[in-house]
Amino acid sequence: MKASCWVVHFYPGAWPTLQPAFTHTLQMVDIATGWSERVAILGRGQLAMEEGFRRILQRLPFPILRLHPDNGSEFLNDHLIRFWGEQIVGLELGRSRPYHKNDNRFVEQKNDTLVRAYLGHRRLDTRDQCEAVNGLYDELWVFYNIFQPVLHLTSKEVVENRIKRKWDEAQTPYQRVLHQNVLKSEQETRLAALYDRTNPRQLRKGIYQTIDRLWDKPRGIPAPIGDHREETGHVDKCTALRTRTLTHVPDYDSHPSLA
């Protein structure tokens, strides 16, 4: 499969409430390479959505040929269809089938590994917090796309009433993009320079320091009375995960070669 077929999903950053706008995550994943983009936006209106998409388009290293969102009204409306028609000429726009949640499986799984695993379900409702989340996503953009190897499922069959899956060789999204030959020379040079100057061990520590600074920022609206999910549930698990992961960071001073 050729790169540039993107699935898109909109992940709410808190449990639904009747309170004013809060931070949401807009996420896009390229099916062929696994290259992912995330941006935090405050609310889900037209201007916020367009601002989020523009932020993604400014740093994408290769063009978008096809876009496949879910059926949410934040995506399928006249304003965003006009927006994409103006931004990308010849863009093919698809959509998920009704009642087929698995159509967006490539991006849905990243909501867990690249959003909830770092932020839990805590509500973030100020612009300062939203910008801090974007700072975190900028660091994750480098760490995941450039340094995090992933497996892609190549086949699946039923053998003796059991599902047997086969996977390809683990590669980073950056490696997969290089093999697709979709990068312009200047983009390829920019990414190679980014790879050479980045120490993934230091970057990973910086990510968790950014998360700690995020929790220190003042909140705009207190949690509803009786809602103890933040203090007793997902955020505590997220903190434990951060601590456990940092304890086992390999002690190396420079990143391993991608060769």
N, C-alpha and C positions, 0 to 999 in steps of 0.2 A: 504494500500500500504506500502511495506517495504521501509525503508530508503535506500539511496545510489543510487538512480536514479537521476542524475543531468542534468539540462538544462543549457546551456552555451550561453553567448551572449557577443559581443564585441561592446562597446559603444564609439564612437569617442568623444573626449573631447572638440571639437570646430567645428565651421562650416567649411566645406571642403574648402581648399585653395591649391595653388600650392607651398606653402612654405615648408621648411624642416619638419622633424618629430616633432610631438607634443604629449602630454600626452593623452593616451586612457585608458579606464577602461575595464578590463577583469572581468566578473562577472559570478558566478556559484550559482545556487539555487537548493537545494534538494527538490523534489516535495512533498515527504511525510511529512517532518518536517518543511519545510520553512527555514532551516538553509542556510545561504547565505555567500558567500565568494566574496571579491572584491580585486583587486590589480590594481595599476596604472603602466602602462608600457609606455616607450618612443618609439613611432613608432609601427609598426605592422609587423616587419620582424620576421624571424624564431627565432633568438636568443632572441629577446625581448619577444616573445610569450612563449618560453620554460622557460625563467627566471620567467615570471609571473606564469605559471602553477606550477613550482617547489616551488615557495613561498607559493602558496595555499596548495599544498600537504604536506608541512612541518608542517602546523598547523591544518590540518583537523583532527577532533577527531575520525572519523570513515571512513572506506574505501569506495572507489567509485566502484560500480558494473556496472553501465551503464552511458554513456555520450551521451547527445543529443544536439549537436550544431546546429546553423543555417547553411545555405549553403554558408557562406562567404569563400572566398579562404584563408583567414587567418587561418581557421580551417581545411578545407578539402584540405590538400596537403600531399605529400609523407613524408615530414619532420615531421609533427606533428603526422601523423599516426604511423610512426616509433617511435616517442617519447613516445606515449601512450602505444605502444606495449612493450617498454622496461621498463616503469615505473610500469605498472599494468598488471599482467598476468591474462588472461581470461576476460579482460574488453570488455563489449559489447558496440559497437559504433554505434549510430544511426544518424539520420539527419532529418531536417524538410522537409516536403513535399514542392515541388515548388509551389509558389503563395499561401501558407497558412501561413500567418504571425502569426496567433493565435497559431500555434504549440508551440511557445516559450513564451506563455503568462505569465508563472510563473516568468520568469526572466525579460521580457520586462517591467512589471509593477514596478519592483524594480529599473529600470533605472530612473524612475521619483522620487520615494519616498526615495531612498538611494544614488542617484548620483546627479541628477539635483536639487533636493530640497536643497542640501548643496553647490553645486559648480556652479549652473547655466550653462551657455554656454561659460564661459570665456575660452580663449585659454591659456594653460599652456605649455610652450615649452622648459623649461630647466630641466636638471637632478635634480637640487636642488628643483624645484617646484614639480617634479614627486615624489621625496622622501618625500616631505612634504605631498602630497596627500596620499601616503602610510601610513604615520603616522596618518593621519585623518582616513583612512580606518581601521587601527588597533584598534582605539578607537571605531569606529562604529561597528566593529566585536563583541566587548564585549557588547556594549549597545544594539544592535539589537538582537543578538542571545541569550543573557543571560537574558535580562530584558524587552524586548518589546513584549507584548502579541499580537497575531494576530489571526484572524478568518479564518477558512477554509470552503469553500463552500462544503456542503454535498449533496445538491440536487437542482434541478431547474425544474420547470414545468410551463406550461401556464394555467392559471385559468382565465376564462372570459376575454380573450384577453390581459391579463396582466401576466408578468413573476413573479412568486413567488419563492423566493430563501430561502433556509434554510442553517444555518451556525452552525458549532459546537461550543463548549465552547472555549472562547479565552484562548490560552496558548502561552507561549514563545517557540521559537524553541528549547531551552534547555529542557523544559519540554517534548516536543514531542519526542526528541531524547531519553530521559530517558525511556519513555514508549515503545520505539521500541526495547530496549535491544540490541543495536548494539555497545555500548561502552565497551571497555576493562576496567578492574578494575582501571588501572593506569590513564586512560583518565577520567574516572568518578570521581576519586579522585581529579585530577587536576582541572576539571571544578567546582567541589563543593567548592574547596578552593578559586578559582577565584570569585565565587558567594559570598562567605562569606566575603571576604576582600574588595569588591568593593562597593562603595557608588554611586548609579546611579545618584543622584542629582549632586554630584561633577563631575562625569564623563561627564554628559551632559554639564555642564558649561565648562569643559575642551575641549570638542569638538568644541564649538563655539570660544573659545580662539585660538585653533589650526587653525580654518578657518581664523580668523583675522590675524594671523601671516603669513598664506599662501599668503594673498593678499598683504602683505608688501614686499614680495620677488620680486627682480627685474625680469623683463621679458626679454626674449631673443630677440624677434622680435616684433616690434610695430604692432598694429592692422592696417589692410588696411585702407587707406584714405577713409573717408566717411562711415566707418562701425561703427555705434554708438550703436550696439546692447548691448555691454557690459555696456555702461554708462547709457543707458536709458531703458533697458528692463529687462532681466531675472536676472541679478545680483542684481539690486535694489530690485526686488521682493524677492530674496533670503535673502537679508539683512533685509528687513522688516519682513520676516518670522522668522528669527533668533531672532530679537528683541522682537517680539510678543510672541514667544515661551518661551524665558527666563523670560519674565515678569510674566508668569503664571506657573512657575515651583513650584510644591508643596513644602512647607516649612517643610521638614522632614530631620532628620539627618542620618537615616539609612534606607535601602531599605525594602519594605514590603516582607513578606515571600512568597515564591513560593508555599507553601503547600496549 
